[in-house]
Amino acid sequence: MKNASTRLLALLILSVFVILNFGTSQVSASNPFTDVSSSDEEIIYLWNKGLINGTSSTTFSPNSSVTREQAAILIGRILGYASTPRETDFSDVPSSRYSSGYIQTAVENGIITGYPDGTYKPKATMTRGEMAFLLSRAFNLKNTGPVFFRDVNVSTDPKSLYLAVNKIATKGISNGTGNANYSPSLKLTRRDFAVFAARGLESSFRVTFQNATIDELAATVDSLNIRTGPSSTYSTVGKINKGTVVSVYGYHGDWAYGKTGSLLGYIHSAYLNEPAPPAPAKPAYIAELVSTTDNLNIRSGPGTSHGAIGQMDAGDKIQVLSYDGSWAYGQIGTLKGYVHSAYLVNPAAQKRYIAIDPGHGGSDPGAVANGLVEKEINLDVSKRVQKLLLAKGISVYMTRTTDVYPTLSQRVTNSVNSGANAFVSIHANAYTPATSGSETFYSAALDQVATDSKQLATFIQNRLYVAMNNNNRGVKEASYQVLRTNPMPAALTELGFMTNTSDATKLASSTYRDRAASAIAEGIEDYYNWKAKN
């Protein structure tokens, strides 16, 4: 037997699509909509249950919006409010308006609110934040959990957006829009509503909320407590020692909520700091050089007057221990001696070895929009970049080649340890539907590589936006962890916006993924050509 919440939600869904004049009758027990793919399971489920219709016999119009007025009528009918028009508290909802009775009664019952200027804006599009309030209030959701989003401030206020979003996330109705964002200001579409509604009706559609990592910090003291709540009054679940890295999911006041190993809980942020950037192992010698010629004499002293004790051929290595004028003294195989530095070069200066980082992965999907999942785009384009670079003779280290999640610290540390001398992280962006274009970031946090990082980002950006035929959003400085803690020149590129219809169409296209990969590879080659001259 269905419980009251389920019956209420079913009525909600049925009412909204009738109220909003959502269309024509069903024609078959499958998917009649040409603008809905088989991956839109929630829409197809609701249609086959007889709960929704299309805007025509063959279209659903998944990207059309839902207005605040339509939502108020929906809530009013669900809760049994009288439809009789009457005076309202809002200057833009006169008593002659059909929705006025529903709107005013919903206001009086604390279900909906207006704006500070005394308006309701009935024709404005409902946002994801407003829908969170409606769902949590109308269905009296109570359960909350440790839910964190970058763009929703944590609050204990019972009327806060945070608690409304927390409740629907805990229920499994929404998992955010990716990159640890909920996007409360994003306009609600018919597809959004169908997804929310189907998850409320059918448990198999619900998502298990999983926080995304927003920081990786290290303990600054030993025996640091991890607690069950954001206060020293809560019990401890374990302790960590200095240097232990914590994946931070969010902050509640001065307390960071995160995970390290099998421990999950709250840690006071005063005892957390960014991990020290990994330092390459320091060799016992000051340089490793190679001979440019055959039969190069190894002498017993720093000059041609000293006798030869052996010879080097082209490509042979010398580990230089010191210099005496133009003569390098070092270890050559089993010999130690002097070689004239005019015939020696540093192979590292000629090395072209890039670390490619496909963003997100594994438990972290990144952004999710328009049927696309960011982690999949990132990996696919990165593999295409790898193939093109290898064909150019540029060596490549991949931070991941499968659907796994290396931590942000691991991405940097593993890249440094691989011997790579530059780093590029590949991502797809998400924001509002109107925002579009490509952009590339670098960090000036480490002065010694800031110039090279900016140049690398610029070479990539100048190729990318042209190849994608995208809006050029430019090269920008940012403090992303894989940039600011990276001891090598590093850039992070955003291919386009998954939340923009035009950009999303390109990102879904193999042709445009090839174009993006080619542009990034060419930008990296431009950087190495520039580096060889500077």
PLY file of the C-alpha trace (Angstrom):
ply
format ascii 1.0
element vertex 534
property float x
property float y
property float z
element edge 533
property int vertex1
property int vertex2
end_header
0.00 0.00 0.00
1.43 3.41 -0.98
2.09 5.84 1.84
0.64 9.35 1.99
3.80 10.98 0.60
3.78 8.76 -2.47
0.08 9.40 -3.14
0.62 13.10 -2.71
3.59 13.12 -5.07
1.65 11.19 -7.72
-1.11 13.78 -7.52
1.50 16.53 -7.75
2.93 15.14 -10.98
-0.46 14.57 -12.56
-1.64 18.04 -11.60
1.38 19.93 -12.84
1.28 18.57 -16.33
-2.47 19.24 -16.58
-2.15 22.72 -15.07
0.74 23.67 -17.36
-1.15 22.51 -20.46
1.55 20.00 -21.24
-0.14 18.52 -24.18
-1.54 15.76 -26.17
-2.63 12.21 -25.42
-0.35 9.19 -25.48
-0.01 7.22 -28.70
1.94 4.12 -27.67
3.41 2.39 -24.63
7.02 3.38 -25.39
8.70 6.69 -26.20
6.76 8.86 -28.66
9.00 11.90 -28.25
11.58 12.74 -30.90
13.32 15.19 -28.54
13.72 12.66 -25.70
16.39 9.95 -25.86
16.34 6.50 -24.33
18.61 7.82 -21.57
15.76 10.05 -20.32
14.31 7.09 -18.42
12.43 9.23 -15.91
10.43 11.04 -18.61
9.56 7.79 -20.37
8.62 6.18 -17.05
6.21 9.00 -16.15
4.67 9.02 -19.63
4.09 5.27 -19.62
2.49 5.61 -16.18
0.03 8.05 -17.72
1.23 10.92 -15.53
2.61 13.31 -18.16
2.02 14.24 -21.78
3.99 16.05 -24.43
3.63 19.51 -25.90
2.62 17.77 -29.14
2.14 14.19 -30.24
5.87 13.84 -30.93
7.60 16.41 -28.71
8.11 16.79 -24.98
10.08 20.09 -25.04
12.37 19.00 -22.18
14.16 22.35 -22.02
11.02 24.51 -21.69
10.58 26.22 -18.35
8.07 26.02 -15.46
6.82 29.37 -14.06
6.29 30.41 -10.44
2.58 30.88 -11.10
2.20 27.39 -12.53
4.03 25.98 -9.51
1.71 27.86 -7.11
-1.41 26.52 -8.86
0.10 23.05 -8.69
0.80 23.28 -4.96
-2.62 24.79 -4.30
-4.50 21.95 -5.99
-2.29 19.35 -4.32
-3.03 20.77 -0.88
-6.72 21.33 -1.55
-6.70 25.13 -1.53
-9.75 26.98 -2.83
-9.31 28.35 -6.35
-11.59 31.35 -5.82
-9.73 34.51 -6.93
-9.12 37.03 -4.15
-6.88 39.84 -3.01
-3.22 38.95 -2.49
-0.18 40.40 -0.74
1.52 41.01 -4.09
1.23 44.08 -6.32
1.64 42.00 -9.49
-1.03 39.39 -8.60
-4.43 41.16 -8.75
-7.60 39.47 -7.55
-8.70 39.14 -11.18
-5.86 36.73 -11.88
-6.96 33.10 -11.97
-4.01 32.01 -9.81
-4.57 34.63 -7.05
-6.50 32.32 -4.70
-3.90 29.58 -4.89
-1.01 32.01 -4.47
-2.43 33.84 -1.45
-3.47 30.66 0.37
-0.03 29.12 -0.24
1.59 32.26 1.17
-0.63 32.18 4.26
0.36 28.55 4.85
4.07 29.22 4.49
4.49 27.16 1.31
5.65 29.96 -1.01
7.10 33.45 -0.60
7.47 36.57 -2.71
10.21 39.14 -3.24
11.28 42.01 -0.92
9.75 44.59 -3.29
6.27 43.18 -2.67
5.99 41.26 -5.95
5.56 37.57 -6.68
6.76 37.59 -10.32
4.22 34.98 -11.43
5.65 34.66 -14.94
9.24 34.26 -13.77
10.76 30.84 -14.30
10.98 28.62 -11.23
14.57 27.97 -10.13
16.16 24.83 -8.69
16.43 26.58 -5.34
12.74 27.52 -5.29
11.75 23.98 -6.25
13.81 22.66 -3.32
11.72 24.82 -0.97
8.46 23.67 -2.58
9.27 19.97 -2.48
10.62 20.03 1.07
7.66 22.06 2.43
4.82 20.48 0.44
5.93 16.95 1.29
7.09 17.80 4.79
10.55 16.25 4.31
12.37 15.96 7.62
15.54 13.89 7.19
18.87 15.66 6.69
22.45 14.52 6.40
26.03 15.77 5.88
25.29 17.43 2.54
27.61 20.13 1.17
27.57 22.23 -2.01
29.99 25.01 -2.93
27.14 27.36 -3.91
24.79 26.76 -0.96
25.96 28.14 2.39
25.55 25.82 5.36
22.89 27.07 7.78
20.88 25.77 10.72
18.06 28.24 10.02
14.92 26.12 9.44
13.92 28.53 6.65
17.28 28.39 4.87
17.92 27.25 1.33
20.58 24.91 2.69
18.13 22.84 4.74
15.66 22.64 1.83
18.39 21.45 -0.53
19.80 19.12 2.13
16.41 17.43 2.57
15.84 16.69 -1.13
19.46 15.56 -1.53
19.15 13.27 1.49
15.92 11.88 0.01
17.77 11.03 -3.20
15.79 13.47 -5.36
18.74 15.64 -6.37
22.48 15.09 -6.45
23.43 18.57 -7.62
24.78 19.65 -11.00
28.38 18.49 -10.57
31.64 20.02 -9.34
30.14 20.14 -5.82
27.47 22.62 -7.02
23.69 22.57 -6.63
23.08 25.61 -8.92
20.10 27.02 -6.98
19.66 29.92 -9.43
19.49 27.65 -12.48
16.07 27.73 -14.15
13.92 24.63 -13.71
12.97 22.83 -16.92
10.41 20.16 -17.79
13.23 17.61 -17.83
14.34 18.71 -14.35
10.81 18.38 -13.00
10.34 14.95 -14.56
13.59 13.74 -13.01
12.70 15.11 -9.56
9.20 13.68 -9.75
10.22 10.22 -10.97
12.81 9.96 -8.21
10.15 10.83 -5.69
7.82 8.15 -7.05
10.19 5.33 -7.92
13.06 4.45 -5.58
15.10 2.84 -8.37
15.56 6.28 -9.93
16.82 7.88 -6.74
20.45 8.80 -6.38
22.68 8.20 -3.39
24.09 11.56 -2.48
27.86 11.65 -2.47
29.83 14.76 -1.56
32.53 15.88 -3.99
36.03 16.85 -2.86
36.52 20.63 -2.79
39.88 20.73 -0.95
42.65 18.38 0.07
44.29 19.50 3.29
46.88 18.00 5.61
46.85 17.78 9.41
49.34 20.15 11.05
49.48 18.32 14.41
49.56 14.78 15.74
46.57 13.08 17.41
44.05 15.36 15.69
40.47 14.32 16.50
37.89 13.47 13.86
34.42 13.98 15.33
30.85 12.98 14.53
29.70 16.62 14.44
30.99 20.20 14.06
31.88 20.84 17.69
34.24 19.54 20.36
31.17 18.28 22.25
30.71 15.50 19.67
32.39 12.15 20.13
35.51 11.17 18.21
35.58 8.52 15.47
39.35 8.45 15.29
42.59 10.44 15.24
45.08 11.38 12.54
48.71 12.50 12.72
50.60 15.40 11.22
50.85 15.23 7.45
47.79 13.00 6.96
45.83 14.27 3.94
42.07 14.77 4.26
39.65 15.01 1.31
37.41 17.90 2.38
33.78 17.86 1.18
32.55 21.04 2.86
32.69 23.37 5.84
30.34 23.95 8.76
31.65 27.10 10.40
35.24 26.42 11.50
34.86 22.68 10.98
35.81 20.80 7.84
33.84 17.69 6.93
35.80 15.09 5.03
37.38 11.69 4.74
40.80 10.14 5.18
41.21 6.42 4.77
38.15 4.80 6.38
37.54 7.74 8.72
34.72 10.18 7.92
33.78 13.15 10.05
34.49 16.72 11.19
37.94 18.20 11.85
38.65 21.69 13.14
40.02 23.65 10.18
42.53 25.51 12.38
44.60 22.32 12.34
44.46 21.75 8.58
46.56 23.31 5.86
47.49 22.70 2.24
49.94 19.84 1.79
53.45 20.95 0.87
54.08 20.75 -2.89
55.95 17.57 -3.76
59.66 18.17 -4.30
61.54 16.12 -6.86
64.21 13.90 -5.32
67.48 15.81 -5.15
70.32 13.94 -6.90
73.83 13.69 -5.45
75.18 15.45 -8.56
74.38 18.99 -9.78
73.56 18.07 -13.40
73.42 15.09 -15.72
74.73 15.97 -19.17
75.39 14.01 -22.35
78.19 14.17 -24.90
77.41 15.64 -28.33
80.35 13.99 -30.06
82.32 10.74 -30.28
85.86 10.30 -28.91
85.51 13.14 -26.37
88.49 13.01 -24.01
88.04 12.52 -20.28
91.04 14.20 -18.64
92.69 13.96 -15.25
92.55 17.75 -14.78
90.76 20.87 -16.07
92.77 21.54 -19.24
94.19 20.01 -22.40
97.61 19.81 -20.73
96.24 17.04 -18.52
96.36 13.51 -19.83
93.31 11.60 -21.14
92.09 8.80 -18.87
89.26 7.72 -21.16
86.78 8.86 -23.79
83.03 9.55 -24.17
80.92 8.88 -27.27
77.88 10.84 -28.40
75.01 10.20 -25.97
77.21 9.05 -23.09
76.26 10.59 -19.74
78.32 12.46 -17.17
76.99 13.18 -13.68
78.55 16.58 -13.00
79.82 17.09 -9.45
81.48 20.50 -9.95
82.85 22.98 -12.51
86.31 24.46 -12.93
85.98 27.19 -15.51
84.79 25.60 -18.76
85.54 22.12 -17.51
82.97 19.81 -15.93
84.18 17.34 -13.32
82.06 14.25 -12.76
81.31 10.54 -12.90
81.35 8.81 -16.28
80.62 5.13 -15.76
83.41 3.89 -13.47
85.64 6.88 -14.26
85.86 10.28 -12.62
87.43 13.07 -14.62
87.17 16.37 -16.48
85.31 16.98 -19.77
85.09 20.28 -21.66
81.54 21.65 -21.23
81.36 22.94 -24.83
80.70 19.34 -25.88
78.04 18.61 -23.29
74.27 19.34 -23.32
71.41 18.97 -20.84
68.88 16.47 -22.24
66.24 17.68 -19.79
66.17 21.05 -21.56
65.27 19.23 -24.77
62.78 16.81 -23.17
59.13 17.09 -24.15
57.19 15.16 -21.53
53.71 16.35 -20.56
51.34 15.12 -17.84
47.72 15.01 -19.07
45.08 15.00 -16.32
41.52 13.95 -17.28
39.54 15.79 -14.57
37.29 13.99 -12.06
36.63 10.24 -12.53
35.40 7.28 -10.49
33.17 8.43 -7.64
33.42 12.05 -8.81
31.40 12.50 -12.04
32.10 16.22 -12.35
29.31 18.21 -13.97
26.21 16.43 -15.32
24.00 18.22 -17.85
22.18 17.74 -21.16
22.76 13.98 -21.04
26.54 14.42 -20.65
28.82 13.38 -17.78
31.96 15.48 -17.45
34.32 12.72 -16.32
33.55 10.77 -19.52
34.20 13.78 -21.78
37.45 14.58 -19.97
38.84 11.05 -20.32
37.79 10.66 -23.95
39.33 13.96 -25.06
42.47 13.32 -22.96
43.05 9.97 -24.66
42.72 11.66 -28.05
45.25 14.30 -26.95
47.61 11.54 -25.80
47.47 9.84 -29.19
48.17 13.08 -31.08
51.06 14.06 -28.80
52.76 10.69 -29.12
52.56 11.07 -32.90
54.38 14.41 -32.50
57.16 12.76 -30.48
55.97 14.25 -27.18
55.95 11.79 -24.27
52.77 11.65 -22.17
51.98 10.68 -18.59
48.24 10.14 -17.94
47.00 10.69 -14.38
44.22 8.23 -15.18
43.34 6.07 -18.18
40.18 4.47 -16.75
37.16 5.55 -14.69
39.00 5.95 -11.37
39.47 8.94 -9.05
43.04 9.92 -8.13
42.96 12.59 -5.44
44.04 16.10 -6.40
47.29 15.64 -4.46
47.96 12.31 -6.18
47.47 13.87 -9.61
50.22 16.40 -8.89
52.57 14.05 -7.00
52.32 11.23 -9.55
52.92 13.66 -12.41
56.03 15.07 -10.73
57.34 11.59 -9.96
56.76 10.51 -13.58
59.45 12.95 -14.72
57.06 15.12 -16.74
58.02 18.78 -17.05
54.56 20.32 -17.71
50.97 19.56 -16.72
47.57 20.08 -18.40
44.23 19.24 -16.75
41.24 18.81 -19.09
37.68 19.65 -18.01
34.21 20.61 -19.25
32.37 23.52 -17.63
28.91 24.09 -16.11
26.99 27.22 -15.14
23.82 28.82 -16.53
22.27 27.77 -19.87
23.20 31.15 -21.39
26.90 30.89 -20.48
29.13 29.46 -23.21
32.69 29.31 -24.45
36.18 27.97 -23.76
38.60 29.22 -21.11
41.98 28.17 -19.73
43.46 28.78 -16.28
46.91 29.01 -14.69
48.23 29.89 -11.23
50.81 32.48 -10.22
51.15 30.95 -6.74
54.64 29.62 -7.49
56.65 32.49 -8.97
59.29 30.31 -10.57
56.82 28.65 -12.96
54.12 31.35 -13.25
55.43 32.77 -16.54
55.69 29.35 -18.16
52.24 28.35 -16.83
50.62 31.45 -18.31
52.36 30.85 -21.63
51.22 27.21 -21.70
47.62 28.26 -20.93
47.75 30.96 -23.61
49.01 28.64 -26.34
46.22 26.14 -25.57
43.45 28.75 -25.29
44.42 30.46 -28.57
44.04 27.15 -30.39
41.04 25.77 -28.49
38.33 28.42 -28.87
39.06 28.73 -32.60
38.92 24.97 -33.19
35.67 24.66 -31.23
34.17 27.79 -32.83
33.40 28.89 -29.27
33.18 32.17 -27.42
36.70 33.11 -26.25
36.51 33.48 -22.45
40.26 34.00 -22.27
43.19 32.99 -20.09
42.61 33.54 -16.37
44.44 33.09 -13.10
42.85 30.64 -10.63
43.76 28.85 -7.41
42.73 25.30 -8.34
44.77 22.86 -6.27
46.29 21.03 -9.25
47.63 24.42 -10.38
48.62 26.27 -7.21
50.51 23.31 -5.66
52.17 22.21 -8.89
55.95 22.74 -9.05
55.93 22.47 -12.86
54.26 24.73 -15.47
50.55 23.84 -15.35
47.29 24.81 -17.05
43.65 23.76 -16.65
41.44 24.06 -19.73
37.63 24.12 -19.87
36.46 22.85 -23.28
32.98 24.38 -23.14
29.82 24.55 -21.05
27.79 21.33 -20.74
24.86 23.44 -19.49
24.74 25.42 -22.77
22.82 23.69 -25.56
25.23 24.70 -28.34
28.40 23.84 -26.40
26.84 20.57 -25.16
26.05 19.51 -28.73
29.69 20.02 -29.65
30.98 18.23 -26.56
28.80 15.22 -27.45
30.22 15.15 -30.99
33.20 12.97 -31.89
34.15 15.52 -34.54
34.38 18.36 -32.04
36.13 16.18 -29.48
38.77 15.54 -32.16
38.97 19.28 -32.78
39.42 19.98 -29.08
42.10 17.30 -28.75
43.97 18.58 -31.81
43.87 22.16 -30.49
45.20 21.14 -27.06
47.96 18.99 -28.59
48.98 21.81 -30.93
48.95 24.29 -28.04
51.26 21.99 -26.06
53.56 21.67 -29.07
53.55 25.48 -29.42
54.60 25.72 -25.78
57.52 23.31 -26.17
58.68 25.09 -29.35
58.57 28.38 -27.45
60.34 26.84 -24.46
63.19 25.59 -26.65
63.92 29.19 -27.64
63.54 30.75 -24.19
0 1
1 2
2 3
3 4
4 5
5 6
6 7
7 8
8 9
9 10
10 11
11 12
12 13
13 14
14 15
15 16
16 17
17 18
18 19
19 20
20 21
21 22
22 23
23 24
24 25
25 26
26 27
27 28
28 29
29 30
30 31
31 32
32 33
33 34
34 35
35 36
36 37
37 38
38 39
39 40
40 41
41 42
42 43
43 44
44 45
45 46
46 47
47 48
48 49
49 50
50 51
51 52
52 53
53 54
54 55
55 56
56 57
57 58
58 59
59 60
60 61
61 62
62 63
63 64
64 65
65 66
66 67
67 68
68 69
69 70
70 71
71 72
72 73
73 74
74 75
75 76
76 77
77 78
78 79
79 80
80 81
81 82
82 83
83 84
84 85
85 86
86 87
87 88
88 89
89 90
90 91
91 92
92 93
93 94
94 95
95 96
96 97
97 98
98 99
99 100
100 101
101 102
102 103
103 104
104 105
105 106
106 107
107 108
108 109
109 110
110 111
111 112
112 113
113 114
114 115
115 116
116 117
117 118
118 119
119 120
120 121
121 122
122 123
123 124
124 125
125 126
126 127
127 128
128 129
129 130
130 131
131 132
132 133
133 134
134 135
135 136
136 137
137 138
138 139
139 140
140 141
141 142
142 143
143 144
144 145
145 146
146 147
147 148
148 149
149 150
150 151
151 152
152 153
153 154
154 155
155 156
156 157
157 158
158 159
159 160
160 161
161 162
162 163
163 164
164 165
165 166
166 167
167 168
168 169
169 170
170 171
171 172
172 173
173 174
174 175
175 176
176 177
177 178
178 179
179 180
180 181
181 182
182 183
183 184
184 185
185 186
186 187
187 188
188 189
189 190
190 191
191 192
192 193
193 194
194 195
195 196
196 197
197 198
198 199
199 200
200 201
201 202
202 203
203 204
204 205
205 206
206 207
207 208
208 209
209 210
210 211
211 212
212 213
213 214
214 215
215 216
216 217
217 218
218 219
219 220
220 221
221 222
222 223
223 224
224 225
225 226
226 227
227 228
228 229
229 230
230 231
231 232
232 233
233 234
234 235
235 236
236 237
237 238
238 239
239 240
240 241
241 242
242 243
243 244
244 245
245 246
246 247
247 248
248 249
249 250
250 251
251 252
252 253
253 254
254 255
255 256
256 257
257 258
258 259
259 260
260 261
261 262
262 263
263 264
264 265
265 266
266 267
267 268
268 269
269 270
270 271
271 272
272 273
273 274
274 275
275 276
276 277
277 278
278 279
279 280
280 281
281 282
282 283
283 284
284 285
285 286
286 287
287 288
288 289
289 290
290 291
291 292
292 293
293 294
294 295
295 296
296 297
297 298
298 299
299 300
300 301
301 302
302 303
303 304
304 305
305 306
306 307
307 308
308 309
309 310
310 311
311 312
312 313
313 314
314 315
315 316
316 317
317 318
318 319
319 320
320 321
321 322
322 323
323 324
324 325
325 326
326 327
327 328
328 329
329 330
330 331
331 332
332 333
333 334
334 335
335 336
336 337
337 338
338 339
339 340
340 341
341 342
342 343
343 344
344 345
345 346
346 347
347 348
348 349
349 350
350 351
351 352
352 353
353 354
354 355
355 356
356 357
357 358
358 359
359 360
360 361
361 362
362 363
363 364
364 365
365 366
366 367
367 368
368 369
369 370
370 371
371 372
372 373
373 374
374 375
375 376
376 377
377 378
378 379
379 380
380 381
381 382
382 383
383 384
384 385
385 386
386 387
387 388
388 389
389 390
390 391
391 392
392 393
393 394
394 395
395 396
396 397
397 398
398 399
399 400
400 401
401 402
402 403
403 404
404 405
405 406
406 407
407 408
408 409
409 410
410 411
411 412
412 413
413 414
414 415
415 416
416 417
417 418
418 419
419 420
420 421
421 422
422 423
423 424
424 425
425 426
426 427
427 428
428 429
429 430
430 431
431 432
432 433
433 434
434 435
435 436
436 437
437 438
438 439
439 440
440 441
441 442
442 443
443 444
444 445
445 446
446 447
447 448
448 449
449 450
450 451
451 452
452 453
453 454
454 455
455 456
456 457
457 458
458 459
459 460
460 461
461 462
462 463
463 464
464 465
465 466
466 467
467 468
468 469
469 470
470 471
471 472
472 473
473 474
474 475
475 476
476 477
477 478
478 479
479 480
480 481
481 482
482 483
483 484
484 485
485 486
486 487
487 488
488 489
489 490
490 491
491 492
492 493
493 494
494 495
495 496
496 497
497 498
498 499
499 500
500 501
501 502
502 503
503 504
504 505
505 506
506 507
507 508
508 509
509 510
510 511
511 512
512 513
513 514
514 515
515 516
516 517
517 518
518 519
519 520
520 521
521 522
522 523
523 524
524 525
525 526
526 527
527 528
528 529
529 530
530 531
531 532
532 533
